[in-house]
Amino acid sequence: MSKYAFLIHGDEGQYEAINERLRLRKYGAWLIAEKIQQDKLAKQQARQVLSAVQLAKRIADREGMSVEEAFARLQNQGEADNALMLADYLDEAREMVEGGLSRNESDAKVISIFMRTRGEGLIKNKWVPLADWNDGDTEMLNEELKDKIMAVISTEQSGGSAAEDFEEEEQAAEQPEEAEGNSPIGSDLNASAPKSSSTETTGTAATDESPLVA
């Protein structure tokens, strides 16, 4: 947290309690540092999707199938037939998977920056800025605390009206969509799968609607 933040936002502010010893200051919008972190995550995901599409194109050309089918097989690497076909592409597939971030990893990155920019902890009966909060601290959060922080993040992104939107996103994320494949990239890349020219798409990128980088 900047030592000059009081010049911008004042000394007094509104806070959201995370538990009895942690709280987040509310500004009604994201700060520049938080948006920069989101941009970094969005670029990383874009690189992952691009790598997946490029690999799907190479597989499609070599195996004589459509790019859509090759992409679907990449998402379902755990199936026996797909695993056998993809044996020649293991190094590329592994590099692609390891270069991406899971939903939990993306959430953790966003939480860490929010805790550094607006988090405060009750230490020796005094609220102290948590400017040195790191990823290791975030990893110690349980799901309940994580959900509370993510709700604040979502609400702040839309100026204080996104609590219900966050709950809907969390419910949607729990749907058994990932069960269709065993690959760690399956759920992350569904929205970016190549579409045939005859298919209409009306969806928008997750990065436009989510506080994470989907």
C-alpha positions in Angstrom: 0.0 0.0 0.0 1.3 3.4 -1.0 2.5 5.6 1.9 0.9 8.5 0.0 -2.5 6.9 -0.5 -4.0 9.2 2.1 -3.3 12.1 -0.3 -5.5 10.5 -2.9 -8.2 8.7 -0.9 -8.1 10.5 2.5 -7.5 8.9 5.9 -11.0 7.7 6.5 -12.6 5.0 4.4 -15.1 2.2 4.2 -14.0 -1.3 4.8 -15.3 -4.8 4.3 -14.5 -7.3 7.1 -13.0 -10.6 5.9 -12.8 -11.9 9.4 -12.2 -10.3 12.8 -8.6 -9.6 12.0 -8.6 -8.9 8.3 -10.4 -6.2 6.3 -10.3 -4.7 2.8 -10.8 -1.0 2.1 -13.4 -0.2 -0.5 -12.8 2.5 -3.1 -15.8 1.8 -5.4 -13.5 0.9 -8.3 -10.3 -0.9 -9.0 -7.0 0.8 -8.5 -4.4 1.1 -11.3 -2.1 -1.5 -9.7 -5.0 -4.0 -9.6 -5.9 -3.4 -13.3 -2.2 -3.9 -14.2 -2.2 -7.3 -12.5 -5.4 -8.2 -14.4 -3.8 -7.2 -17.7 -0.8 -9.4 -17.0 -3.0 -12.4 -16.3 -5.1 -11.7 -19.4 -1.9 -11.7 -21.5 -0.8 -15.0 -20.0 -4.1 -16.6 -20.8 -4.1 -15.2 -24.3 -0.7 -16.8 -24.9 -1.9 -20.1 -23.6 -5.0 -20.0 -25.9 -2.8 -19.0 -28.9 -0.4 -21.9 -28.2 -3.4 -24.3 -28.0 -4.8 -23.1 -31.2 -1.5 -23.3 -33.0 -0.9 -26.8 -31.7 -4.5 -27.8 -32.8 -3.8 -26.5 -36.3 -0.6 -28.6 -36.6 -2.4 -31.7 -35.3 -5.3 -31.1 -37.7 -3.0 -30.7 -40.7 -1.0 -33.8 -39.8 -3.9 -36.1 -38.8 -6.3 -35.0 -41.5 -9.0 -33.6 -39.2 -10.7 -30.3 -38.5 -9.1 -27.8 -36.2 -12.2 -28.0 -34.0 -11.8 -31.7 -33.6 -8.1 -31.4 -32.8 -8.8 -28.7 -30.3 -11.4 -30.9 -28.6 -9.0 -33.8 -28.4 -6.4 -31.5 -26.7 -9.1 -30.7 -24.1 -9.7 -34.4 -23.5 -6.1 -35.8 -23.4 -7.0 -38.3 -20.7 -9.1 -40.4 -23.0 -7.2 -43.4 -24.4 -7.7 -42.8 -28.1 -6.8 -39.1 -27.7 -3.7 -39.9 -25.6 -2.4 -42.3 -28.2 -2.9 -39.8 -31.0 -1.3 -37.0 -29.0 1.8 -39.1 -28.1 3.8 -37.3 -30.8 2.9 -33.9 -29.3 3.5 -34.5 -25.6 6.3 -32.0 -25.2 4.3 -29.2 -26.9 1.1 -30.1 -25.0 3.0 -30.2 -21.6 4.6 -26.9 -22.3 1.3 -25.4 -23.1 -0.4 -26.7 -20.0 2.5 -25.7 -17.7 2.5 -22.2 -19.2 -1.1 -21.5 -18.3 -2.8 -20.7 -15.0 -5.7 -22.5 -13.4 -8.7 -20.7 -12.1 -7.4 -21.0 -8.5 -4.0 -19.7 -9.5 -5.5 -16.7 -11.3 -7.7 -16.0 -8.3 -4.7 -16.2 -6.0 -2.7 -13.6 -8.0 -5.6 -11.2 -7.9 -6.2 -11.7 -4.2 -2.5 -11.0 -3.5 -2.5 -7.7 -5.2 -5.8 -6.6 -3.5 -4.4 -7.5 -0.1 -1.3 -5.5 -0.8 -3.1 -2.4 -2.1 -6.1 -2.3 0.3 -5.8 -5.0 2.9 -5.4 -4.3 6.6 -4.7 -6.6 9.6 -5.5 -6.1 13.2 -2.0 -6.4 14.9 -1.5 -5.4 18.5 -5.0 -3.8 18.6 -4.1 -1.5 15.6 -5.1 -1.8 12.0 -2.0 -2.0 9.9 -1.7 -2.0 6.1 -0.6 -5.3 4.6 1.8 -3.9 1.9 4.1 -6.9 2.2 1.3 -9.6 1.8 2.6 -12.3 -0.6 1.4 -15.3 -2.5 2.4 -17.6 0.3 0.0 -15.7 2.6 -2.8 -16.0 0.0 -2.2 -19.8 -0.2 -3.0 -20.0 3.5 -6.6 -18.8 3.0 -9.4 -21.2 3.2 -12.3 -21.3 0.7 -14.6 -19.2 2.9 -12.1 -16.4 3.2 -11.2 -16.6 -0.4 -14.8 -16.3 -1.5 -15.3 -13.3 0.8 -12.3 -11.5 -0.8 -13.4 -12.4 -4.3 -16.8 -11.0 -3.6 -15.3 -7.7 -2.6 -13.1 -7.7 -5.7 -16.1 -8.4 -8.0 -18.2 -5.7 -6.3 -15.4 -3.1 -6.5 -14.9 -3.8 -10.2 -18.5 -2.8 -11.0 -18.6 0.1 -8.5 -20.4 -1.8 -5.7 -23.2 -3.8 -7.5 -21.6 -7.1 -8.4 -22.1 -9.3 -5.3 -24.9 -11.2 -7.0 -22.9 -11.5 -10.2 -20.0 -13.0 -8.3 -22.3 -15.6 -6.7 -23.7 -16.5 -10.1 -20.2 -16.9 -11.5 -19.2 -19.2 -8.7 -22.3 -21.4 -9.2 -21.6 -21.6 -12.9 -18.0 -22.6 -12.2 -19.2 -25.5 -10.1 -21.2 -27.0 -13.0 -19.8 -30.4 -14.2 -18.4 -28.9 -17.4 -14.9 -30.1 -16.6 -16.1 -33.7 -16.4 -16.0 -33.9 -20.1 -12.3 -34.1 -20.2 -9.4 -34.8 -17.9 -7.0 -32.2 -19.2 -6.1 -29.3 -16.9 -6.6 -27.0 -19.9 -10.1 -28.3 -20.7 -12.2 -25.8 -18.8 -9.8 -22.9 -19.3 -10.0 -23.1 -23.0 -13.6 -24.0 -23.7 -14.6 -20.4 -24.3 -11.8 -20.0 -26.8 -12.2 -23.1 -28.8 -12.1 -22.6 -32.6 -15.5 -22.3 -34.2 -16.5 -23.4 -37.7 -17.6 -20.7 -40.1 -21.2 -21.9 -40.0 -21.5 -21.4 -36.2 -22.7 -18.1 -34.7 -21.1 -17.0 -31.5 -22.5 -14.3 -29.3 -20.4 -14.8 -26.2 -17.8 -12.3 -24.9 -14.4 -12.9 -23.6 -14.3 -13.8 -19.9 -11.8 -11.1 -19.2 -14.5 -8.5 -20.0 -17.0 -9.8 -17.4 -14.9 -11.4 -14.6 -12.7 -9.9 -12.0 -10.3 -12.7 -12.8 -8.8 -13.3 -15.9 -10.8 -16.1 -17.1 
